[in-house]
């Protein structure tokens, strides 16, 4: 401490000396500058005096000029011009000399004055610097005073330090004593350590000796045992010799028996081989008769399309095509072997090989043909495409022959069609009083055989860049319905069921009975499914004439006449009236459409035909919607391992820029078309309510309604950089999978919903649904607080009234359960993920409907 004090005093003194030197230097500079300023001020005063003299001279000259003018006027009056000129010349000469000298002197003075002004400005600048130095001097003076006070403090502390020095000396003596003591202890410790090491070595040697002693004792005991047992062994040996002799005698006797047994065995082997050969022949024959189950559905679909192509191209007869189709239908091994063997042959050789298989066969199931405007994933707008694909795959797995007929749109996803090719055949079809050519394309979609019809019509019906929404949609799809039936007729197909969907192909029903049954296409029963009665396909009655239907015959109240306008026809009404089976997509929706509010004008027609009208709840394609195998997810997961769901939630937050600070914050998802039917006002309210309740909200979807799209764009911009809200106003297939997997709950507040697949997919991915009780939502989501529902079926949160109060109650209950009872929430999630929403159950209901209708049809024909 003393050394530090001395060092500080030395630094203070040095700083003080430097400050005094700077002060002296500044003062001396100030004196020099002040002297120079005084000199300049004197010179400036002299210059001002000289300027004043020059001004006086100028005044005198002006007076002289005045006098000269005066003289000039007087002389003009008194003298001659010659005299006047002489006087004038003399006076002017004197005046000019005087003015010239004054002008030169004045200019010189002005130049000197300007120079002096510049010097003064320069010195003023230096003077400002001096003033600044004065300010610095004041600062230095303050610093000096501060250093002096610090010096005094240090001196006072130094005066106290002798006592500390004496204490420090005492401490040094004690420290030296302790240090000596520590050294002595260290020596003792080293000595003790060496002794301990020696003791450890001795102890180890003792342990080794003890082990040796133990081994010797054990060996001694064993020796004693061997000694005791040797006598016994001797006796046993004698007994063994006696037994060996007895065995040798027995062996000699048994040789004869063995020889006889060998002969019998040889005979048995020969008999077994004969039996085996017989069984192998029988097995081979049985194998040929059994269906081949190890080939994929694409294989059989391609084979079926090949046979149909030959039939359409008139390369094989209709009867041969039918027999070959039946073999494909049964997955006959003989036809699969022929198909594989013909891969390298030309077409004529292949046809010859196939025709060698033709023989009578019985169908193993139904032949079903779907005629539709959509099919997922190649041509999908909404749920219709999912139903056509999912139902067809499920029926195919049940052993039925299923085919699909679609328009060949220019905007399809052609990369999702397998082996697409055009057939070498043209189908001519009637429209607008003439025949138009159509090209037929074939390919496989999701393992199903699909026929694509390409019209060669000048209006380019399906080359518009869109599936729907054209001004002539009624003409486009009535044309397609007619050519689809024409294709079935010319291809020689004899389906059991023709299944048409929505207003676009509802024309099939009246066309079939009025036009094509008389032509010979008469094997089928017609099934019509309306997926949404909001869209009914109406037009002036005269437009039916284009596709060959009789408008006067059909524009009647009990047929196709629209219930709201008697001069118009209704395509959906025609489908209901002329079909053998009429279905919609959920039991509750089937009840709702029989009311004035839900029927959209068709409630009386549906009531009239109620015996053939039923609601069948749709399913989902569980191969596509499967969190355990979904390729779009960052992490796959299942009901028994929910960690992956949490990781997908975190991945979505990072992707969308949402906050991950609170991992337990609930995430509410919504994937929908933003149209009034979906309850857009309730979706908007749910966004703000979720934020208020401490959750996050993600919306994926867009609106075809301009003002709704603009409204949600405004909301999206408002929350553009928000930590907890994100709106993506478009459709993104891969992102939809991620949102289902990341969401804790899903909100579906539809005003009406015929079926809805969103709630089924969300439960499949462990997102608990919050829905309004309507249509298919009411048939698939049951409130966990509804005591009238068995607990095993309770799987979500529901509300009845389509208002803010209704959705508030359901959303608040859901978030409260999530935040306050994590274990119950986990059990609810696992229950939802284990619910079977596959097409199996729905396909079984359709299978039953088909079979009953086909049976009734055959009974009617026999009668």
Secondary structure as UniProt FT lines:
FT   HELIX           2..78
FT   HELIX           81..289
FT   HELIX           297..312
FT   TURN            313..314
FT   HELIX           318..329
FT   TURN            330..331
FT   HELIX           333..341
FT   HELIX           342..344
FT   HELIX           347..355
FT   TURN            356..357
FT   STRAND          367..371
FT   TURN            376..378
FT   HELIX           383..397
FT   TURN            398..399
FT   STRAND          401..407
FT   TURN            410..411
FT   HELIX           414..416
FT   STRAND          418..431
FT   TURN            432..433
FT   STRAND          434..445
FT   TURN            446..447
FT   STRAND          448..455
FT   TURN            458..459
FT   TURN            461..462
FT   TURN            471..472
FT   HELIX           473..490
FT   TURN            491..492
FT   STRAND          497..501
FT   HELIX           502..505
FT   HELIX           507..511
FT   HELIX           512..516
FT   TURN            517..520
FT   STRAND          525..529
FT   TURN            533..534
FT   STRAND          538..540
FT   HELIX           541..547
FT   HELIX           551..554
FT   TURN            557..560
FT   TURN            566..567
FT   STRAND          568..570
FT   HELIX           571..578
FT   STRAND          581..584
FT   HELIX           587..592
FT   TURN            593..594
FT   HELIX           596..599
FT   TURN            600..601
FT   HELIX           603..608
FT   HELIX           610..612
FT   STRAND          613..615
FT   TURN            622..624
FT   TURN            627..629
FT   TURN            631..632
FT   TURN            639..640
FT   HELIX           643..656
FT   TURN            663..664
FT   STRAND          667..671
FT   HELIX           676..678
FT   HELIX           680..692
FT   TURN            693..694
FT   STRAND          696..700
FT   HELIX           706..718
FT   TURN            719..721
FT   STRAND          725..728
FT   HELIX           733..742
FT   STRAND          745..748
FT   HELIX           758..764
FT   TURN            765..766
FT   STRAND          768..772
FT   HELIX           775..780
FT   TURN            784..785
FT   TURN            787..788
FT   HELIX           791..793
FT   STRAND          796..799
FT   HELIX           804..820
FT   HELIX           822..833
FT   HELIX           840..862
//
